[in-house]
């Protein structure tokens, strides 16, 4: 199955960022409603924050303890160990 990948990669400083984000979401939502097989992509930044349920955080820590050494090394380099969990 083929998908049309529609990406929202825009950034502006301050309040303009909120405006451009809302505009991108509206345009991408409209396209996704009218076209089949659409995949939406967003460029995340280090300032993005995502809510995580406590049980999901505990599962992450448990799985990380059981992970192979190479995954633990990558996790430490990516900052997973520095999340204050």
Steps between C-alpha positions, in 0.01 A plus 500: 500500500635842411456808714512867429724637774407856590751667729466811712849644539471865593640712778463863597596676822252583773129537436552458126601138567157433652335656196703306245444176697124552502503582130703186421265285708193644325646445153628151579169405665308616196718298265476191722117522498481525121768255393548130576830353615646817650780476754571815702854584611622765741847621584541482876746712689676465836249748643201272427340350811284190508289378790588152621282293731679374816446134405656563158802664665540202734474258206772699320732477801433126541561431131814713501644295790447183292639654179825386340810707570498671160147631560598629844792686345273663241248586772768666709621702200146607412425625850251232606690457828482877561121535500471502878300179501 
